[in-house]
């Protein structure tokens, strides 16, 4: 028996024989192309791109109705095929260096990787996977190989084991034939993982060299809860996993069946539990898991996978669809939260030594007014079709929000003069994620309709910790006394001004933190949609007055270690059933 560790990307436990996919790695040889054949080689590349476009379009047309929602991911892949960093760069390399198309697209991808490696936000950095997938499909066509998966001949449920699976591969998987999948690459926030969760297929990703550790037909267990793969389990281990799978199925049924009940404590304290969202494809997951709206709609990826900046019409179409499909719940749209150097567009900025503290988010938008106004116009127009709120990121002082409101007023006047419908009373909020905003939260609260606490950056900036730096990432501590005190200051300032205070950072979705956040008095929690049912259940089992006394006790402790120890004790005392099944709280903290 061998146990391999990975990342639980889609919850559940699958047990079955391995279906080992070939690595699919295309061997690329550099070849010099004579000047007389340059045009011919460029035409061969264009033809390969057209072939892949046709394959993806056919796959979109052939998607079963129940997963048609996910066609947007494939459509974004089609756009990536024509991205100037890939398409134009490849053609330029063929022409300028006289090299074959396979080598040129490989070099173009290396350039893209170098750009993405500089992005501090891990979530955005992971979008590189999608570009790699489309490049691989083009390379495969150029090599003359078949890109489709041959899973339809399988007669019994198997666990697919591969180096990686693209979203297109995942959408072609049949639930009748595939009980789960394991890959060497991937992350919890990749498009492939999102699709696996939507399809209900247990998945473990990021398992190093898993294709070298097992062979087709070998019995394995894929534990998408703990992110483990057990190869050739002993009889005792196999029985334990079979029992665990049954318990998990019962637990999920109980939790999900009650997911549409309100998130209200036993003593009547009502709190909204919403979902963080990136893609239109996530809407079915959000609805199925009982989220009461979207507390954070990220908009960055509408900009990253395009040759030019998206038009107002393109943005409007996406925002309107989200608003209409989630109505009457509100959708909180965060304006662009990225640096100009990451935009695939005509906007250019100087290389920054520390981009996390540079020209990004609201700072970029206030400098690039054309970009900002186009997004605001699209959001305001969409607000006529549903319940939309506006959220501005990285506000560090009053002058920024005053300037933002001036731009918003101007855009509203333009729309009104043109007779274009929009919500003139749209609610606006700011993300509290910079320490300076915490210290003047009382001032900022008088300028907006709501606060949304972005704990990911707030913790990072407050503790001077780079979460993606392995040397110091262990110091990233949500339960640091200073962080809890900041949360209390923000909530009190918001409530004193009569506005709601929510949280959309990762801290909001961790079960261990739910009693603390209830006790501090938050009005909204926004999290991964998969985490909504279990956290609503915890809230319904809670007493807010008890949690408030607990939070006050924690605020008096002087170290993160002491706070965490007491938090675990409180969880064990008040939620014994959930403590017993804590390994079922997928994506939650390990207690």
C-alpha positions, 0 to 999 in steps of 0.5 A: 500500500502507498499513500500519496498526498495532493489537493482535494479539488472536488469532494467525495471518495471514489474507489476503483481501478485505474484508467491511466492516460498517456502523458499526452506530452508532445515531443517538439523538435526545433527545425529551421524553415527556409525563407521559401517555406515561411508563408507555408509554415505560417499557414500550417499554424493558422490551419492548426488553430482553426482545427482546434477552434472547430473541435472546441466549437463542436464540443460546445454544440455537443454538450448535454443540456445539463452541463451546457452552462459550462460552455463559457469556459470553452468559449474563453479557450477559443478566445485564447487561441487568438490571443496576441501573446500566443497567436501573434507571437507564434507567427512573428517567431516563425517569420523572424527566426525561421523556425517551425510552428511547433517550436515557435508556439512553445517559445511563445508559451514560455514568454507567457509563463514568464509574465504570469510568474510575476503575478502576486495573486495565486488565483490569477496566476493559475489561469496560466493552466488554461493557456497551456491547455489550448497551446497543447491542443494546437501542438497536438494537431501540428504533430498529427496526433488525436487530442480526444480521450478514449474513455467511451470504451470503458465498461466499468467505473474507473478512476482516471489518472493523468498528468493533467486534464483540461476543462475540455477533457473534463466536460467529455468525461461520462459520469457512468464511466468515471468515478473520479480522477487524479492528476499530477497538476492543477489546483482547487481554483482551476477551471478543471476543479470547478467543473469537477465539483459541478459534475459531482466527480471526486477529484485529487489534483497536484499529486506529484508523479502519480502516473509513475506510481500506478498502472492501469487496472490497479485498485486505488482510492481517491479521497477528494476530502483530504486530498489523498490517493491510496494505491492498493489499499489493504483490506482494512484500509479499503473497509475504512474508506468504504465506511467513510464514503457511506458516512460522507454521502449521508452527511452531504445529503443531510447538509445539502437538503437543508442548504436552502434554510435561512442562516439564522442562529438559535436565538434569532440572529440573521446573517447572509451566507453568499458565494464568491464567484468568477465564472458564469458557469458557477451559477448552478453550483451557487444555487444548488448549495443555497447561497443567498446571492454573490458577495464577490464577483471577480471581474479580472478574467474578463480582461486576462484572456483577450487580445484587447480590452473587453468592450462595454457590450461584452462586459454588459452581456456577462454582468446582465446574465449573472444579474438575471439568473441570480435575481432577486438575490444581490450580486456584488460586482468588484471592479477590476482588481489587477495591475496594468502590467497583467492586462492583455491590452494596449495599456502599458505600465513600467515594471514595478519592483513590488507590484502588490503595493503598486499601480493596481486595483482602484489606483489603476482605474483612477488613472485609466479612466477610459477602462474604468468608465467602460466597466462602470457603464456596463455594470450600471446598465446591467443593474436594470436587470437585477439586484447589483451592488458595486464594490471598489477594491484597495481603498486606502483613504477618503480621497479615493472613494470621493474621486470614485463617486465623482466618476460614477456620478458622471457616468450615471449622468451620461446614461440618464442623458442617453435614456439608458436604463440603470439603477440610480440608487445602486449601492456602493461599497468598498473592500477593507483590505488595507490597514489604513482603511481600518484606522479610518473605517469610521470616516469611510463608513459615512461615504458608502453603503456597505463594507466588505472585508478582504481578509486575504490581503488585509492579513498579508498587508497587516502582518507583512507576510507574502502568502506565496513565499514558502519561507514566511507563509507559515506566519500567515495567521488569520487568528493573530490578535491584531487581525481579530481586533481589526475585524472588531474595529471595522464592524463597530465602525460600520454599524455605528454608521448604520451600514452592513459589514460583510467578509469575502476573504477565505477566512469567511468560509472556514468552519472554525472561524464561523462562531468567531465571526458571528460573535464579532457581529458580521452581517454577511459571509461570502465564500466558496459555494461548496462551503455554503451548506456546512457553514449555514448548518453551523450558524443554525446550530449556534447561539449568537449571544454565546458566540459574542461572549466567546469572541470577547474572550478571544479578543483578550488573548495575547497570541494566535496560539492561545486563540486557536487553542481556545477556538478548537475547544469551543468548536468541540464543546458546541458542535460535537457532531461536526467535530466528529465529521470534521474531515467532511468539512471540505476545504475547511480548516483541519481541526 
